[in-house]
Amino acid sequence: MNKLNEGKIIHALLLNSRFRDDLVMQNTLLNLYAKCGDLVYARKLFDEMSSRDVVTWTALITGYSQHDRPQDALLLLPEMLRIGLKPNQFTLASLLKAASGVGSTDVLQGRQLHGLCLRYGYDSNVYVSCAILDMYARCHHLEEAQLIFDVMVSKNEVSWNALIAGYARKGQGDKAFCLFSNMLRENVKPTHFTYSSVLCACASMGSLEQGKWVHALMIKWGEKLVAFVGNTLLDMYAKSGSIEDAKKVFDRLAKRDVVSWNSMLTGYSQHGLGKVALQRFEEMLRIRIAPNDITFLCVLTACSHAGLLDEGRHYFDMIKKYNVEPHISHYVTMVDLLGRAGHLDRAIQFISEMPIKPTAAVWGALLGACRMHKNMELGGYAAERIFELDSHYPGTHVLLYNIYALAGRWNDAAKVRKMMKESGVKKEPACSWVEMENEVHVFVADDDAHPQRREIHNMWEQISDKIKEIGYVPDSSHVLLCMDQQEREAKLQYHSEKLALAFALLNTPPGSTIRIKKNIRICGDCHSAFKFVSKLVEREIIVRDTNRFHHFCDSACSCEDYW
């Protein structure tokens, strides 16, 4: 509990006592100010002290480290060493924390501190070794973090948590989950922090079954849905394709803060429930939960995904009313909203009137809209702006190629291909995957590597014939290669998501929900085919692509063909 005012009263009394110059008392006061976040007063007291020991320096270093002033913490170390003071385990642990906060990928200062720990013989100290491990993990140097972990003589829950969190943050959810399983086998009890990290890992992989298993463990061990764990759990369900379970968790939370509401708004947006997202946002305002910048980003994204143009404009204008300063992501989303809705002229006008300089992401949103509406001229202009700002901005070459290919301008498309080759830019190969019984089955277009490839191809051929009978017509415009119509239609039939669907139909019980993940935007022809398949097999098919979830059921999709 922060009782800074009471501490200041005691400090005033101390100044008039015989203990005013007592080092122990002054260190205690310094520690009070530092922990309570009053770093200006802590530094003033530090500078006025007639004598200082290692505790004094450690208290100020820790204060800076814990209150997001890592550089100030690190700058104290050389001064401390110059006067001949040797840092202790607590000093080094706080400095390592500061080193991980300076820059998530800048590990140089952390490595230097690691060397200092070796020099002073603290590398085998559990407290310090955990801090070293955490520093490497936060700086995304997971191989080094793993090496530290492997040689630790005594591993506690802090060391396990640091490495699990590191893998989860880096998007290596499978390794995080594997480590969590090992932690349980070693009879180390998970903490709230462990659960939060593992659930984040499940969310990044879209692994609903593994996420449910972790949730079951929490229930078994009597964990309550409090604070960040509950928020992470509902986020996991939303990102793994079960918005219904996310809503159940939200309703059962002991306390709902702005993070809880933001997670639900994001979930509704991703699942094509834009109008529901706006209803919940209005409810949030009614009960006086103050929205933040992330809240408004969630709301604007919901409007963009659902084509709610007027509502998006209204909520964008509302941002400053709540003392929130719009940042570049809000402007990107507004350009996306206008562009998706076909208002390309309004989108370019919006960009020209922005109070901040447009970034590559802003022009990228416009380029994506130009691809959707086949506007070559404006698309080329947007691409030029991106190349000026960031020649390696992801997806630019591919989008520009697609625009030319859709228009049949193969010479221009070939020039873009040549540009990609010269720049070393490679198109990410499309793939889809299905998780089944803790095993992930990955498919690429025309895949012939899977053990069930013959059955999969036969299944899709049967399904394709049947859906053609009920109205499916292959749309060969989605094959962006220069070839004749017959070759185009043949190419369509073995897209990765279709093979994943055929595999799922072969290996899951009738009536069960099919869940497929895809690493790029779902193909328009596959989107059309999946609607017919959902009616034919009378099953819900959920596809998570890079933008959102598509829930196919009874010949319709939750996106209402607007994505």
N, C-alpha and C positions, 0 to 999 in steps of 0.2 A: 504494500500500500504506500503510495506516494504522499508523504507528509512534509513537504518542503517548507511550508510556512512555520510549522512547529520547530523544524530544524534550525531555521533562521533565528527564532526566538532564543533557542538554546545557545546558538552561536553568539548572540548579543550578550547573554549572561556570561558566557565564557570569556569574552573580551575584558570584562571587569573583574575577572577572578585571577588567582595566582597561577591558573593552568593555561593562560592565554598563549604562552610560548611552548607548551608541552607538545612534543612531536606526535605522541600517540593520539592526543586529542585532536590535533590539527589534521592528522591523517584520517581520523574518523569523520571529521567534518568534510574534508575533501571528498572522501568516498561517498558521503551523503549527497553532496551537490552533484557529483558525477553520475551516480545511479539515478537520481531524480531528473537528470537531463538538463540541469542548469549549468551548462559547460562554461558559460561566460564567467560566472561567479567562481566555479571550480578553478578555472585558469587564473583568475585574479588572486585567489587564496594561494594557489601554487606559487605564483610569482613573488608573493609577499613573504613566503616562509623563509626564515633565516637558515634553516637546515632541512635537508630532505634525505630520506633513505629510499631503499628499493620499493617499500610499500607506497610511498608518496608517488613515485613515478608510475608504478603499476596502477594505482587508483585512477590517475588522469588518463593513462593509455587505455584502460578498460572503458572509462566513460566515453572517450572519443570513439572507440571501436563499437560499443553497443548502441551509439546514437548516430550512426551513419556519417561519421567524419573519419573515415579510415586513413586518409592521407595525413591528417593532423596527428593521429596515433603513431603512424610510422615515422614521422619526422622527429618524434621525441627519442627514438631509440639511439641515433648517433650522439645526441646530446648526453644521454644517460651513460653511454659507453665512454665518452670523452672524459667524464669526471671519475671514471674507474669503477662504476657500479655494475655489478653482474646481474642480469635479469634472472628472475626465478621462473618456476613453472607457470605461474599465473600470468606473469608479464609476457612470456613467450606465447602462451595460448591466446591471449588477447591480441597480440601482434599478428599472429597467424590468421585470426578472424578478420582483422583489418586488411591483411594482404589479399584475402579472398573477396573483399568488398571493393577494392580499388578498380578492378576490371575483371569481368568474368573469365576472360581468356588470357589475361596477363599474369603469368605465373612466375616471372623473374624474381620479384621481391619475396614471394613465397618460398622459392628455392633457396634464396640467400638466408632466409630465416631458418629453413630446414637445416642448412649447413651450420648455422649458429647453435641449433639444438644439439647437433652431433658434437660440436666442439665443446659444449658445456655438459655433455653426458645426459641430456634430458630426453633423448630419442626413445629410450625404453620406458619412460614415465608414461603411464596410461593416459593421464590427463593431456599431456603434450602430444603424444602419438595420435590420439583421437583428433586433436586440433590440426595436426599435419595432414592426416587423412582427409578431414573435412575441407581443408584448404585446397588440396588437389582436386577433390570431387567438385567443389564449387567453381573451380577454374576450368572444369571440363577435361582435366587430365586424369581420366579414369584408370588408365593402365598403371600410373604411378600410385594412385589411391589404392588400387587393388593390391599392389606389391606391399604397400605399408600394412594393409589389412592382413595379408597372408603371413607376414613375419611377426605380427603382434603376439606376444606370449599370452597376454590376458585380454580377451575381447569382451567388452561389456555392451549394453544395449545402445550406448552412444556411438560406438564404432560401427555396429551393424546398421544403425539408422543413417549415419553419415554416408555410407557407401550405397545403401538402398536408395536414398534420396538423390545421390549423384547420378545413378543410372536412370532414375525416373526423370530427372530434369533434362538429361541428355537425349531422352526419347528412346532409351534402350530398355523398354518395359519388360521384355522377356528376361533379361539379366537381373533386373530388380526383383521380379517375381521369383526367380530361381533362388536368389539370395535370401529372400524372405522365407522360402520353404526350408532352406538350410538352417536359418535362424531358429525356426520352430523345432527342427530336429535336434538342435543343440540345447533345447529347453530354455531358450532366452525368451522371456515374455515380451511381446510387442507393447509399445507405448502408443499413445494417440498420434505421435509424430510418425511412428512406423506405419500405422494404418493409413494415415494421410498420404504418405509417399507411395505405398503399394497401390492404393486406389487411384492415385494419379497415373501410375504406370499402367494399370488396367484401362483407364480412360484413354491414354495415348494409343493403346493397341486396339481399343474397341472390344476388349475381351469381357463380354458380359458374364459368361459362366464363371470365370476366375474372380471377377468382381463380386458376384453373388456368393462365392465360397468365402471370400474375405469378410463379407457382410455377415455371413452365418457364424464365422469365428467370433466376430465382435459380439453378436447376440449370445453365443454360447458362454463367453467369458464375462458377460454382464456389462459390456461397455455401453455407455449412454451416448445418444446423438447430440453431443454438445460441441460448441465452437467450430473450429475449422474441420474437424473430422466429419461432422454431419454435412457440412457444405461440400467437402470433397466427395462424400458418398453420393449425394444427389447429382453432382457434376459427372461422376463416373457413370451413373445410370443414364443420364441424358446423352453423354458422348458415346455410350455403348449401344444406343438404339432403343432404350426402353424409357420413354418419356413418362409413361404411366407410373413406373417404379420411382422415378425421380420425383414426381408429384407426391407420392406417398411419403417419401422421406422428408420432403419439404413440409408437409402437413404435420409430421411427428417431431420436428425439431423443437428442442426445449426453448430455443431463442432464435429468431430469424433476424439477421442483420442485413446490411446492404449487400454483402457478398452472397448470402442465400438468395436474395431476390435477383441479383444479377445472374446467378447460375441458372435459375429457372427461366428468366427472360431469354438467355442464350439458348437454352434447351428448346424452348418453344420456337424460337427463330430457326434453329437448325432443322427442326422437324416440320417446317412448313406451316406452323401455326401462328402466323403473323398477327392475326386479329386477336387471338387469345393472349399473345405477348403484350399487346397494347392494353387489353383489359386488365391484365395483372399489373401493368405499370401504373395505370390510373388508380388501381386499388392501393398500390404502394404509396402513391402520393396522398391518398385519402387518410391513410393511417400515419402520415407524417414521417415516413422513412425517407430521409434526404437522399436524392439520387446523386451519384458522382459521375465523373467522366466516363467510366466504364458502363454505367447504367444507360447513359444516352447513346453510347456506341451500340449496345445491345438492341436498343429500341430502333435506332436508325437501320441497323442490319436487318431486323425483323421487317421493317417497312420495305427495304430493298428486295428481300427475298419474296415478299408477297405482292410487290408492285403497288404498294400503298403510297402513291406519290404525294397527295395533299397532306396526308398524315405525317409523312416524313418531313415535309417542309415546315409543318406546324411544330414538330418536336425539335427540329434543328433551331428554329427561332426561339424556343423555350430554354435552350441551354444556359444562356447568360442570366436568365431570370433566377436561376439557382446558384449563381456565383461560380459557375463552372466555365473555365476558359476552353473553347473548342481547340483541339489539337489536330494534327494532320490526318489522323485516322477518321475523325468525323467528316472532314472534307472529302476524303477518299470515298467514304460510304455514300455521301450525297451525290458525288459524280456517278458512282455505281448505280444508285437509285434512279437518277435522271436518265442515264444511258440505257439501263435495262428496259426502262419504260418507253424507249424509242425517242426520247426528247434530247437528241444529240446536240441540237443548236443551243438548247437551254443549258446543257452540260458544259459546253465550251464557254458559254457566257458566264456560268457560275465560276469556272476556273479563272477566267480573266478578272473577275471581281473579288477573288480571294484576297484577304488581308495579309496572307503569308505566301511566300514563294511556292509554287507547285513543285512537288517532288516527283520522282519517277513513279511512285505508287499512284499518284493522282492521274498521271497520263496513262498508266497501266490499266486503271479502271475504265478510262475512256476507250482505250484500245480494245479491251474485252467487249465493251458494248458495240464497238464498230464491227467486231467479228460476228457478234450475234445478229446485227442488222445489216451485215454485208456492205458496209460503207467503206470502200477502198480508199477514197481520197482522204477522208478524215482519219482513217486508220493509219495511213502512211504518215500523215502529219504528226499524229500522237506518237508513233514509233520513232520518228526523228527526234522528238523532244526527249524521249526516254534515252536514246543512244547518246544524246548530248550530256545528259545528267549521269547516266550509269550504263555504260556499254554492256555490262554483264547482268543487267536486271533480269531476273528469271522469267522465262516464258515469252519475252518480247518477240524473238525471232519466230517462235512456233506460232504465235497468234498472227503475226504478219503473213507468214507462209499460208496459214489456214484461210485468211481473208482472200489472198490471191487465188488459192486453189479452189475455193468455193465459187469464185467468179470465173473460173476456167482460164485464168491468166497464167498459164504454165511457165512462160518465159520469166515473168516476174517472180513466180514461186521458186524457179530454179536459181535465180539470182540470190534469193534469201537463203536457200540451201547452201550456196557457195559461200555466202557471208558467214553462215554458221560454221562451216568447215574451217574457214580461214581464222575465225575467232576462237576456235576450239570449243564452241558451244554444242552440246549434245542434247537431243530430245530425250526426255525421260521415257523409257519404255513403259507402255501401259500394262498394268497387271491387276488382277483381282484375286481375292483370297477368301476362303471359308474356314472357320474354326470349328473343329469337330472332335470331341472327346480329347481335349487338350492338345490336339495336333492341328497345325495350320497347313492347309492345302492351297498352294499358290499356282495361278494360271496366267499365261501370257497368250496373246493372239496366236491362233493356229498351233496351240500347245500339243506336242506329241510325246512329252516326257513323263506324264503321269501314268502310274501302273494301270489305271482304269481307262486309258485314253480311248480304246475302242468302244467301250460301253458308253463313255461320255459323249463321243461323237454321234453314236447311234441314237442316244437319247435325245440330243438336240435336234437331229434330223427328223425324228418322229414328232417332237414338239413343234418344230418349225412348220411341218406339213399341216398339223392340226390347227395352229393359230392362223395360218393362211386361209383355212376354210371358214374361220369366224371373223375375217376382216383385216388381218395383218397384211400390210403391203411393205416389202423391204424398201427402205429409203437410201438409195445408193449415193446420194449427195454427201453422205457422211464418210465416204471413202475418198480421202484427199490424195489420190494418186492418179496419174495419167494412164488410164486403161479403159478397155471397152466395157459396156454395160454388163455383159455376162460375167466378166471377171470381177467387176465391182460387187455384184450381188453375191458371188461366191465368197469374196473377201469378208463381207459383212457377217456371214454365218458363224464364224469362229472367233469372234471377239472374246476377250478374256472373261468379261462378265457373263456371257452366254455359256461358256464352258463351266464357269463356277456354278451357275444356276443348274446346269444339267447334272453336275456332280452332286449338288445338294439334293436334287430330286431323286437321284439314285440311292442316296445314303441316309436320308432322314425319314422319319415316320410320316405317313399321310396326315395332312391337317396341321402339322407343326409349322411354326414360322421359320422362314429361311432368311438368314442374315449374311450379306455379302459386303466386303469392303473393297474399295477401288482407289488407286493412288492418284488418279486424275479425274476430271469431270466425266460423268457417264455419257456414253455415246447416245446421240439423239435417236438412232434407229433401235438401239438396245432398250432405251426408255420406252419407246412405242411397243416393242415386242414384249417387254415385261408386263405391261398392262394387260395384254391379251393372255399371257401365261397365267397371271394371277387369277383370272376368271376361269381359265381352262382347268387348272389343278385345284381351284378353290382353296388357295393358301395365301397368306400374307407374305410378301417378299420385301425385305428392307435392305436397301442399298445405301451404304455410306460412301460418298465420294469426297473430294477435297473441299467442296462447298457446303454440303448439307446432307440430310437424310431424305431418301425417297421411300415412302411407304406405298407399295403397290397392293391394291386389293380390289377385287371385283371390277376389273377393267379401268380403274382410275388410279391416279397418283396423288399423294398429299400435296405435291407442289402445284397441282392444277396446271401442269405443263408450262409453268413459268419458273425457269431456273437459269 
